[in-house]
Amino acid sequence: MRGYAGVVVIAGDGVLMIREPDFFTREPIWSVPSGKIEAGESPDQAAVRELAEEAGCRLECTDLELIATTTVAHRGEQLSTSWTFTAAVDPGTALQPADPDELILEARWIPRDEAMIRLTRRSYAPLREPALRYLRTGELGLAWTFELIDPAAAIPSFRWAEPELAG
């Protein structure tokens, strides 16, 4: 089973966003730093590593709070699990991507309202929805399940219900 981690970083009224090619469309999009959990990493370690690589923003695992866990399933089979975290940093925090894959086009602080608009354009709902929900409500500790409708589609579509409190 695959695992992914992402982080919504807040600095004052700004949200840290990266611009990168969408995994499915290859069109440049704005998103929050995220990526695959590597062998031997915990979800929070992966989030800290992805944040450092994609934005040059350095945090410790203890700086993170869990927004949500997300399960993706198809016909009862669990395909992946994702963890979305949040952290707050000083508004003057400098950004300097050091992406080893050289996919990150830009990292920038975006005002919260604009960040939410940009996130709605993200095609992958299991990353988009927890980040949007957090930016709208500030809720933490949620558990989501996303049902993949057609695994053969070029751009995946999902069904999901309201998240539950994890625990």
Disulfide bonds with the S-S distance in Angstrom:
none
